[in-house]
Amino acid sequence: MRLNRGGNRQANAALYRVAIVRMRDHAETKLYAARRMAEGKTRREIVRCIKRYIVREIFTALCKPKFPALIA
């Protein structure tokens, strides 16, 4: 399931790959997935939640000014 059905297909595919790799290799994400699995969530629902988390991380990184001293 893509995060935004009308959005960029390549970006959605990349986001899915990042989520899958994090579920496989990232310790915190593994713990999160195990906790969600214990709650009865399906793998598909867990991937969707992880994708949303990744998008929030990317958005905050993009919105953060690169050179804060030059803004003032």
C-alpha positions as CSV (number, residue, x, y, z in Angstrom):
1,M,0.0,0.0,0.0
2,R,1.4,3.3,-1.0
3,L,1.3,6.2,1.5
4,N,-0.2,8.5,-1.1
5,R,-2.0,6.8,-4.0
6,G,-1.8,9.9,-6.2
7,G,1.8,10.6,-5.4
8,N,5.2,9.7,-6.9
9,R,5.4,6.0,-7.5
10,Q,9.2,5.9,-7.3
11,A,9.2,7.8,-4.0
12,N,6.6,5.4,-2.6
13,A,8.6,2.4,-3.7
14,A,11.8,3.8,-2.1
15,L,9.8,4.4,1.1
16,Y,8.6,0.8,1.1
17,R,12.2,-0.4,0.7
18,V,13.5,1.7,3.5
19,A,10.7,0.4,5.8
20,I,11.5,-3.2,4.9
21,V,15.2,-2.8,5.4
22,R,14.6,-1.0,8.8
23,M,12.4,-3.9,9.9
24,R,15.2,-6.3,9.0
25,D,18.3,-4.4,10.3
26,H,17.3,-1.5,12.6
27,A,17.1,-2.6,16.3
28,E,14.5,0.0,17.4
29,T,12.3,-0.8,14.4
30,K,12.6,-4.5,15.1
31,L,11.4,-3.9,18.7
32,Y,8.5,-1.7,17.4
33,A,7.4,-4.4,14.9
34,A,7.6,-7.1,17.6
35,R,5.5,-5.0,19.9
36,R,2.9,-4.3,17.2
37,M,2.8,-7.9,16.2
38,A,2.0,-8.8,19.9
39,E,-0.9,-6.3,19.7
40,G,-2.3,-8.4,16.8
41,K,-1.4,-6.1,13.9
42,T,-0.7,-7.6,10.6
43,R,2.7,-7.2,8.8
44,R,1.0,-4.9,6.3
45,E,-0.3,-2.6,9.0
46,I,3.1,-2.5,10.7
47,V,4.8,-1.6,7.4
48,R,2.3,1.2,6.9
49,C,3.0,2.6,10.4
50,I,6.7,2.4,9.9
51,K,6.4,4.2,6.6
52,R,4.5,7.0,8.3
53,Y,7.2,7.4,10.9
54,I,9.9,7.5,8.2
55,V,8.0,10.2,6.3
56,R,7.7,12.3,9.5
57,E,11.5,12.0,10.0
58,I,12.1,13.1,6.5
59,F,9.7,16.0,6.6
60,T,11.3,17.4,9.8
61,A,14.8,17.0,8.3
62,L,13.7,18.9,5.2
63,C,12.0,21.7,7.1
64,K,14.9,22.3,9.4
65,P,17.0,25.3,8.2
66,K,20.5,24.3,7.1
67,F,22.2,27.5,8.2
68,P,20.4,28.9,11.3
69,A,23.0,31.7,11.7
70,L,22.2,33.2,8.3
71,I,18.4,33.4,8.9
72,A,18.6,36.0,11.6
